[in-house]
Amino acid sequence: MPVSAQAGSCAEVQRAAAPPFAAGMVAIMVGLKLAIHLLTSVHRYGYFRDELYFLDCARHLDWGYVDTAPLIAVYAKLALMMGGSLPALRILPALAGAALIALSMFIAWQLGGGRFAQALAGVCALVSPAILGVDVILSMNAFEPLFWMGAISVLIAVLKTGNSRLWLWFGVLAGLSLENKHSTLFFGFAVLAGVLLTPLRRELLKPWIWLGALIALLIFLPNVIWQVRHHYPTLEDLENVRHSGKNVVLGVKAFVGAQILTLHPILFPVWIAGLVSFFRHRKTRVLGWIFAVFFVTMFIAKAKDYYLFPIYPMLLAGGAVAVERWFARRPALDRSMALKAAIFAVIILLAIPIDLLVLPALSPAQYVAYTQALHLAPPKTEVGHEGPLPQLFGDQFGWEEMVKQVADAYWSLPPEERARTGIFATNYGEAGALHLFGPRYGLPWAISTHQNHFFWGPPDFKGDNLIVLQWGPRRLDRYCQSGEMLAEHYHPYGMEEENGPIYLCRGLKHPLSEVWPQWKLWN
């Protein structure tokens, strides 16, 4: 029998026996997801460093940025249109996370899962610290799994129906995902490898998969053109990061262990069951290869642990279906609602202690005491970040206090000197904070050369003084006639790198336009 006919007959059988989609249960899970983030992320702590930068990107909409694809600026622009407040910013990742819960349950249904499997997939995606932590702040990471799992859902539909035209929709989602985050290139490589390693390679003989790839390329093309016109800044930035040793690099055991811990150990049997079940069944083997190739690629590339998070919802969905089928082969257990309820209860109760490490549910003092009592803390992903709180939370403290100190220093200057004084921010977090909070203190627009701020300058600055953050005596001596410490910033829960003196650089030795290329900082 031809493969297409065989696929069609299988699809007819599957459609005839397909369990109902548990829409009501999906609504409950989505509601719980939104409630978790609305009660914690939206109103607790403050703006995250990267969020401040993304708001600046939103003020300079473009088809590319030094260190990110363009869609994050669109999300931030939506937040700005809603006022730019913290709730306006944080509701967007919360909604993306809620949609991912629904999509995870939908994939479980696509794989043949009934109500129990769909509910289990939803609960696992709901309580996984990896997914919860990603949705706490606005970043491209909150939207990445939504695009990837949308593409996986389309791929499953191709497997079930044999309808090759669906590759066009795969291309649309892949293209949008590339505009969201460039790491989609690795996902695309894993998908291609999975296709080549399975009978799905026959799709390469049809036009639709190639047309889907063309659609993805066309959607991604504006960013590619931007990269070419700006001489590939993202590649330069990545090379700088590699040479600096900025990121924590893990060995094999630590890398695998980090995945098990961040997904939560209680969920390891679920997602590993999903991986095994994918490889055991010929029709879903492509999904197993996609994960395996992606996992190995990320390890070889020395990726941060969270780069793998977007791939796991399909494993959780597949594992939920595998667990349901295991019960189905044991009728006595399958009829026990108490046993199934106990499984949900155990997962939720054991997840909560670790979930509190990735949700801003506790005050900073409570968080520090909690992690010390449990001897647990989220692993570091960057070498240089130090502070009493992990970077996810520490980078949400001290920004407005810093801006107020800069404002006090600025307005303490005599009027004639103040008129010749600008404000230089060493990194994009400081610049974003000065741009967000500075207007209420009457501060001039801050100057920075960090990441894409380099392309937004040099400004038309006619003065000869700068209030500078994080400069030391050596840099002051090199670029200034004299230097004076005006204040010292310190926040007990902020990142240690932001605690330091605020100087006045008097008498710039060279105009900003001359030193601008030297001050470029891409890291």
JOMO-V650700 format. One record per pair of residues at least 12 apart in sequence whose C-alpha atoms are under 10 Angstrom apart, sorted by the first residue. I is the first residue (numbers start at 1). J is the second residue. If there is no record, write none. Layout:
BEGIN
i={I;I}
j={J;J}
END
This chain:
BEGIN
i={3;3;3;3;4;4;4;4;5;6;7;7;7;7;7;7;7;8;8;8;8;8;9;9;9;10;10;10;10;11;11;11;11;11;11;12;12;14;14;14;14;14;15;15;15;15;17;18;18;18;18;18;18;19;19;19;19;19;19;20;20;20;20;20;21;21;21;21;21;21;21;21;21;21;22;22;22;22;22;22;22;22;23;23;23;23;23;25;25;25;25;25;25;26;26;26;26;26;26;26;26;26;26;26;27;27;27;28;28;28;29;29;29;29;29;29;29;29;29;30;30;30;30;30;30;30;30;30;30;31;32;32;32;33;33;33;33;33;33;33;33;33;33;33;33;33;33;34;34;34;34;34;34;34;34;35;35;36;36;36;36;36;36;37;37;37;37;37;37;37;37;37;37;37;37;37;37;38;38;38;38;38;39;39;40;40;40;40;40;41;41;41;41;41;41;41;41;41;41;41;41;41;41;42;42;42;42;42;42;42;42;42;42;42;43;43;43;43;43;44;44;44;44;44;44;44;44;45;45;45;45;45;45;45;45;45;45;45;46;46;46;46;46;46;46;46;46;46;47;47;47;47;47;47;47;47;47;47;47;47;47;47;47;47;48;48;48;48;48;48;48;48;48;48;48;48;48;48;48;49;49;49;49;49;49;49;49;49;49;49;49;49;49;49;50;50;50;50;50;50;50;50;51;51;51;51;51;51;51;51;51;51;51;51;51;51;51;52;52;52;52;52;52;52;52;52;52;52;52;52;53;53;53;53;53;53;53;53;53;53;53;53;53;53;54;54;54;54;54;54;54;54;54;54;54;54;54;54;55;55;55;55;55;55;55;55;55;55;55;55;55;55;55;56;56;56;56;56;56;56;56;56;56;56;56;57;57;57;57;57;57;57;57;57;57;58;58;58;58;58;58;58;58;58;58;58;59;59;59;59;59;60;60;60;60;60;61;61;61;61;62;62;62;62;63;63;63;63;63;63;63;63;63;64;64;64;64;64;64;64;64;64;64;64;65;65;65;65;65;65;65;65;65;65;66;66;66;66;66;66;66;66;66;66;66;66;66;66;66;66;66;67;67;67;67;67;67;67;67;67;67;67;67;68;68;68;68;68;68;68;68;69;69;69;69;69;69;69;69;69;69;69;69;70;70;70;70;70;70;70;70;71;71;71;71;71;71;71;71;71;72;72;72;72;72;72;72;72;73;73;73;74;75;75;75;75;75;75;75;75;76;76;76;76;76;76;77;78;79;79;79;84;85;86;86;88;89;89;89;90;90;90;90;90;91;91;91;91;92;92;92;92;92;92;92;93;93;93;93;93;93;93;93;93;93;94;94;94;94;94;94;94;94;95;95;95;96;96;96;96;96;96;96;96;97;97;97;97;97;97;97;97;97;97;97;98;98;98;98;99;99;100;100;100;100;100;100;100;100;100;100;100;100;100;100;101;101;101;101;101;101;101;101;101;102;102;102;102;102;103;103;103;103;103;103;103;103;103;103;103;104;104;104;104;104;104;104;104;104;104;104;104;104;104;104;104;104;104;104;104;104;105;105;105;105;105;105;105;105;105;105;105;105;105;105;106;106;106;106;106;106;107;107;107;107;107;107;107;107;107;107;107;107;107;107;107;108;108;108;108;108;108;108;108;108;108;108;108;108;108;109;109;109;109;109;110;110;110;110;110;110;110;111;111;111;111;111;111;111;111;111;111;111;112;112;112;112;112;113;113;113;113;113;113;113;113;113;114;114;114;114;115;115;116;116;116;116;116;116;116;117;117;117;117;117;117;117;117;117;117;118;118;118;118;118;119;119;119;120;120;120;120;120;120;120;120;120;120;120;120;121;121;121;121;121;121;121;121;121;121;121;122;122;122;122;123;123;123;123;123;124;124;124;124;124;124;124;124;124;124;124;124;124;124;124;125;125;125;125;125;125;125;126;126;127;127;127;127;127;127;127;127;127;127;127;128;128;128;128;128;128;128;128;128;128;128;128;128;128;128;128;129;129;129;129;129;129;129;129;129;129;129;129;129;129;130;130;130;130;130;130;130;130;130;130;130;130;130;130;131;131;131;131;131;131;131;131;131;131;132;132;132;132;132;133;133;133;133;133;133;133;133;133;134;134;134;134;134;134;135;135;136;136;136;136;136;137;137;137;139;139;140;140;140;140;141;141;141;141;141;141;142;143;143;143;143;144;144;144;144;144;144;144;144;144;144;144;144;145;145;145;145;145;145;145;145;145;146;146;146;146;146;147;147;147;147;147;147;147;147;147;147;147;148;148;148;148;148;148;148;148;148;148;148;148;149;149;149;149;149;149;150;150;150;150;150;151;151;151;151;151;151;151;151;151;151;152;152;152;152;152;152;152;153;153;154;154;154;154;154;154;154;155;155;155;155;155;155;155;156;156;156;156;158;158;158;159;159;159;159;160;160;162;163;164;164;164;164;164;164;165;165;165;165;165;165;166;166;166;167;167;167;167;167;167;167;167;167;168;168;168;168;168;168;168;168;168;169;169;169;169;169;170;170;170;170;170;171;171;171;171;171;171;171;171;171;171;171;171;172;172;172;172;172;172;172;172;172;173;173;173;173;174;174;174;174;174;174;174;174;174;175;175;175;175;175;175;175;175;175;175;176;176;176;176;176;177;177;177;178;178;178;178;178;178;179;179;179;179;179;179;179;180;182;182;182;183;183;183;184;186;186;186;186;186;187;187;187;187;187;187;187;187;187;187;188;188;188;189;189;189;189;190;190;190;190;190;190;190;190;190;190;190;191;191;191;191;191;191;191;192;192;192;192;192;193;193;193;193;193;193;194;194;194;194;194;194;194;194;194;194;195;195;195;195;195;196;196;197;197;197;197;198;198;198;198;198;198;198;199;199;199;199;200;200;200;201;230;233;233;233;234;234;234;236;236;237;237;237;237;238;238;239;239;240;240;240;241;241;242;242;243;244;245;245;245;246;246;246;246;246;246;247;247;247;247;247;247;247;247;247;248;248;248;248;248;248;248;248;248;248;249;249;249;249;249;249;249;249;249;250;250;250;250;250;250;251;251;252;252;254;255;255;255;255;255;255;256;256;256;257;258;258;258;258;258;259;259;259;259;259;260;261;261;261;262;262;262;262;262;262;262;262;263;263;263;263;263;264;264;264;264;264;265;265;265;265;266;266;266;266;266;267;267;267;267;267;268;268;269;269;269;269;270;270;270;270;270;270;270;270;270;271;271;271;271;271;271;271;271;271;271;272;272;272;272;273;273;273;273;273;273;273;273;273;274;274;274;274;274;274;274;274;274;274;274;274;274;274;275;275;275;275;275;275;275;275;275;275;275;275;276;276;276;276;276;277;277;277;277;277;277;278;278;278;278;278;284;287;287;287;288;288;288;290;291;291;291;291;291;294;294;295;295;295;303;304;304;304;305;305;305;306;324;327;353;353;353;353;354;354;354;354;354;356;356;357;357;357;357;357;357;357;357;358;358;358;358;358;359;359;360;360;364;364;364;364;364;364;364;365;365;365;367;367;367;368;368;368;368;371;377;377;378;378;378;379;380;384;384;384;385;385;385;385;386;386;386;386;386;387;387;387;387;387;387;388;388;388;388;388;389;389;389;389;390;390;390;391;391;393;393;393;394;394;394;394;394;394;395;395;395;395;395;395;396;396;396;396;397;397;397;397;397;397;398;398;398;398;398;398;398;398;398;398;398;399;399;399;399;399;399;399;399;399;399;399;399;400;400;400;400;400;400;401;401;401;401;401;402;402;402;402;402;402;402;402;402;402;402;402;402;403;403;403;403;403;403;403;403;403;403;403;404;404;404;404;404;404;404;405;405;405;405;405;406;406;406;406;406;406;406;406;406;406;406;406;406;406;407;407;407;407;407;407;407;407;407;407;408;408;408;408;409;409;409;409;409;409;409;410;410;410;410;410;410;410;410;410;410;411;411;411;412;413;413;417;417;417;417;418;418;418;418;419;419;419;419;420;420;420;420;420;420;420;420;421;421;421;421;421;421;421;421;421;421;421;421;422;422;422;422;422;422;422;422;422;422;422;422;422;422;422;423;423;423;423;423;423;423;423;423;423;423;423;423;424;424;424;424;424;424;424;424;424;424;424;424;424;424;425;425;425;425;425;425;425;425;425;425;425;426;426;426;426;426;426;426;426;426;426;426;427;427;427;427;427;427;427;427;427;427;427;427;428;428;428;428;428;428;428;429;429;430;430;430;430;430;431;431;431;431;431;431;431;431;432;432;432;433;434;434;435;445;446;446;447;447;447;447;447;447;448;448;448;448;448;449;449;449;449;449;449;449;450;450;450;450;450;451;451;451;451;452;452;452;453;453;453;454;454;454;454;454;454;455;457;457;457;458;458;458;458;458;458;458;459;459;459;460;460;461;461;461;462;462;463;463;463;463;463;464;464;464;464;464;464;464;464;464;464;465;465;465;465;465;465;465;465;465;465;466;466;466;466;466;466;466;466;467;467;467;467;467;467;467;467;467;468;468;468;468;468;468;468;468;469;469;469;469;469;469;469;469;469;470;470;470;470;470;470;470;470;470;471;471;471;471;471;471;472;472;472;472;473;475;476;476;476;476;476;477;477;478;478;479;479;479;479;479;479;479;479;480;480;480;480;480;480;480;481;481;481;481;481;482;482;482;482;482;482;483;483;483;483;483;484;484;484;484;484;484;485;485;485;485;485;486;486;486;486;487;487;487;487;487;488;488;488;488;489;489}
j={162;199;200;202;161;162;163;164;162;162;158;159;160;161;162;163;283;159;160;161;162;163;160;161;162;159;160;161;162;157;158;159;160;161;162;160;161;110;111;112;160;161;110;112;160;161;112;109;110;111;112;113;114;109;110;112;113;114;115;109;112;113;114;115;105;106;108;109;110;112;113;114;115;118;105;106;109;114;115;116;118;119;102;105;106;115;118;102;105;115;118;119;122;98;99;101;102;103;104;105;106;118;119;122;98;101;102;102;119;122;98;101;102;105;119;122;123;125;126;94;95;97;98;99;100;101;102;122;126;98;98;123;126;94;95;97;98;99;100;101;122;123;125;126;127;132;135;91;93;94;95;96;97;98;99;94;98;94;126;132;136;359;361;90;91;93;94;95;97;98;132;135;136;137;359;360;361;87;90;91;94;136;360;361;136;359;360;361;362;86;87;89;90;91;93;94;133;135;136;137;359;360;361;85;86;87;88;89;90;91;94;136;137;360;86;87;90;360;361;86;87;359;360;361;362;363;396;86;360;361;362;363;364;393;394;395;396;397;86;137;393;394;395;396;397;398;399;400;85;86;89;90;137;138;393;395;396;397;398;399;400;429;432;433;86;136;137;138;139;391;392;393;394;395;396;397;399;429;433;391;392;393;394;395;396;397;399;427;428;429;430;431;432;433;137;138;139;395;396;428;429;432;72;73;76;86;89;90;137;138;139;395;396;428;429;432;433;76;138;396;399;428;429;430;431;432;433;434;435;436;73;76;427;428;429;430;431;432;433;435;436;451;452;453;68;70;72;73;74;75;76;77;138;139;140;428;429;432;72;73;74;75;76;77;78;79;80;84;89;432;433;435;436;73;76;77;428;429;431;432;433;435;436;452;453;70;72;73;74;76;77;432;452;453;456;70;71;72;73;74;75;76;77;78;79;80;73;74;76;77;80;73;77;452;453;456;73;74;76;77;74;222;223;226;179;220;221;222;223;224;225;226;227;179;222;223;224;225;226;227;230;233;234;452;223;226;227;230;233;234;451;452;453;455;227;230;232;233;234;235;236;237;238;450;451;452;453;454;455;522;523;181;182;233;234;235;236;237;238;451;452;522;523;140;179;180;181;182;234;451;452;140;177;178;179;180;181;182;183;220;223;224;234;140;178;179;180;181;182;222;223;139;140;143;176;177;178;179;180;181;138;139;140;141;143;179;180;181;139;140;180;180;89;92;93;138;139;140;143;180;88;89;90;92;138;139;89;92;91;92;138;436;436;137;138;138;137;138;139;135;136;137;138;139;135;136;137;138;135;136;137;138;139;142;143;134;135;136;137;138;139;140;141;142;143;132;134;135;136;137;138;142;143;135;142;143;135;138;141;142;143;144;145;146;125;126;131;132;134;135;136;142;143;145;146;125;126;135;146;143;146;122;125;126;131;142;143;144;145;146;147;149;150;310;313;121;122;123;124;125;126;131;146;313;118;121;122;125;146;121;122;125;145;146;149;150;153;313;314;317;118;119;120;121;122;123;124;125;126;145;146;149;150;153;312;313;314;315;316;317;318;117;118;119;120;121;122;123;124;125;313;314;316;317;320;118;121;122;150;153;317;121;149;150;152;153;154;156;157;313;314;315;316;317;318;321;120;121;122;153;313;314;315;316;317;318;319;320;321;322;121;317;318;320;321;153;156;157;160;317;318;321;153;156;157;160;284;314;317;318;320;321;322;318;321;322;324;325;317;318;319;320;321;322;323;324;325;320;321;324;325;321;324;320;321;323;324;337;340;341;316;317;318;319;320;321;322;323;324;325;317;318;320;321;324;317;320;344;270;316;317;319;320;321;323;324;340;343;344;347;270;271;313;314;315;316;317;318;319;320;321;313;316;317;320;316;320;344;347;348;263;264;266;267;270;271;313;316;317;319;320;344;347;348;351;263;267;312;313;314;316;317;348;351;263;264;267;347;348;349;350;351;352;354;355;261;262;263;264;265;266;267;313;316;347;348;351;352;354;355;358;261;262;263;264;351;352;353;354;355;356;357;358;359;378;259;260;261;262;263;264;305;306;308;309;310;312;355;358;145;262;263;306;309;310;312;313;355;358;263;355;356;358;359;262;306;355;356;357;358;359;360;392;306;309;310;358;359;392;358;359;358;359;360;392;393;392;393;396;180;181;177;179;180;181;180;181;306;307;309;310;310;177;180;181;310;176;177;178;180;181;182;183;184;307;309;310;311;177;184;308;309;310;311;312;313;314;173;177;310;311;313;170;172;173;174;175;176;177;178;180;184;310;170;173;174;176;177;184;187;188;310;311;313;314;173;310;311;312;313;314;169;170;173;174;177;166;167;169;170;171;172;173;174;177;191;170;173;191;287;290;311;314;170;314;166;167;168;169;170;171;173;167;169;170;191;284;286;287;283;284;286;287;170;200;203;200;283;284;286;283;284;203;208;203;206;207;208;209;212;206;207;208;209;211;212;208;209;212;203;207;208;209;210;211;212;213;215;208;209;210;211;212;213;214;215;216;209;211;212;215;216;209;212;213;215;216;208;209;210;211;212;213;214;215;216;217;218;219;212;213;214;215;216;217;218;219;220;212;215;216;219;187;188;212;213;215;216;217;219;220;212;213;214;215;216;217;218;219;220;221;215;216;217;219;220;216;219;220;216;217;219;220;221;223;216;219;220;221;222;223;224;220;220;223;234;298;307;308;310;293;294;295;297;298;290;291;293;294;295;297;298;308;310;311;213;290;294;290;293;294;297;286;287;289;290;291;292;293;294;295;296;297;286;287;289;290;291;293;294;204;286;289;290;293;286;289;290;292;293;294;285;286;287;288;289;290;291;292;293;294;285;286;287;289;290;286;289;285;286;289;290;282;283;284;285;286;287;289;282;283;285;286;283;285;286;286;455;451;452;522;451;522;523;522;523;451;521;522;523;522;523;522;523;521;522;523;522;523;302;523;523;523;382;383;384;381;382;383;384;385;523;302;303;304;380;381;382;383;384;385;302;303;304;305;379;380;381;382;383;384;299;301;302;303;304;305;381;382;383;299;302;303;304;305;381;299;302;299;300;305;298;299;302;303;304;305;295;299;305;305;304;305;306;378;379;305;306;308;309;312;272;354;378;379;305;306;309;354;355;358;378;379;306;309;312;351;354;347;350;351;354;355;347;350;351;354;346;347;348;350;351;316;319;347;350;351;316;319;316;319;320;323;315;316;317;318;319;320;321;322;323;312;313;314;315;316;317;318;319;320;322;315;316;318;319;315;316;317;318;319;320;321;322;323;287;288;312;313;314;315;316;317;318;319;320;321;322;323;287;288;289;291;292;312;314;315;316;318;319;322;288;315;318;319;322;315;318;319;321;322;323;291;315;318;319;322;318;314;315;318;314;315;318;311;308;311;312;314;315;308;311;307;308;311;381;380;381;382;379;380;381;381;340;340;370;371;374;376;371;374;376;377;378;370;371;370;371;376;377;378;389;390;393;377;378;390;392;393;392;393;392;393;388;389;393;394;397;492;493;388;389;493;388;389;393;388;389;390;493;389;389;390;390;391;392;391;392;495;496;497;495;496;497;498;494;495;496;497;498;492;493;494;495;496;497;492;493;494;495;496;492;493;494;495;493;494;495;494;495;493;494;495;491;492;493;494;495;496;429;493;494;495;496;498;429;493;494;495;491;492;493;494;495;498;430;433;489;490;491;492;493;494;495;498;499;429;430;431;432;433;434;436;437;489;491;494;498;430;433;434;436;437;438;433;437;489;490;491;430;433;434;437;469;487;488;489;490;491;498;499;502;430;431;433;434;435;436;437;438;441;443;489;434;437;438;440;441;443;489;486;487;488;489;502;423;434;438;441;443;467;468;469;486;487;488;489;502;503;423;434;438;439;440;441;442;443;444;467;441;443;486;487;467;485;486;487;502;503;504;422;423;441;442;443;444;466;467;486;504;441;442;443;486;486;504;463;464;465;506;463;465;466;467;462;463;464;465;461;462;463;464;465;466;506;507;444;461;462;463;464;465;466;467;504;505;506;507;443;444;445;446;447;461;462;463;464;465;466;467;468;504;505;443;444;445;446;447;448;465;466;467;468;469;504;505;445;446;447;448;449;465;466;467;468;469;470;471;504;505;446;447;448;449;450;466;467;468;469;470;471;447;448;449;450;468;469;470;471;498;519;521;447;448;449;450;451;453;469;470;498;521;522;523;447;448;449;450;451;452;453;450;498;446;447;448;469;498;445;446;447;448;449;450;453;469;446;448;453;446;446;447;447;459;459;467;459;461;466;467;468;512;468;516;519;520;521;516;517;518;519;520;521;522;519;520;521;522;523;520;521;522;523;520;521;522;520;521;522;516;517;519;520;521;522;520;512;513;516;511;512;513;514;515;516;517;512;513;516;512;513;511;512;513;511;512;506;507;508;511;512;480;481;505;506;507;508;509;510;511;512;480;481;482;483;504;505;506;507;508;509;480;483;503;504;505;506;507;508;483;484;485;486;502;503;504;505;506;483;485;486;501;502;503;504;505;488;489;498;499;500;501;502;503;504;488;489;497;498;499;500;501;502;503;500;501;502;503;504;505;500;501;502;503;503;505;503;504;505;506;508;505;509;508;509;505;506;507;508;509;510;511;515;504;505;506;507;508;509;510;505;506;507;508;509;504;505;506;507;508;509;503;504;505;506;507;501;502;503;504;505;506;501;502;503;504;505;501;502;503;504;500;501;502;503;504;500;501;502;503;501;502}
END
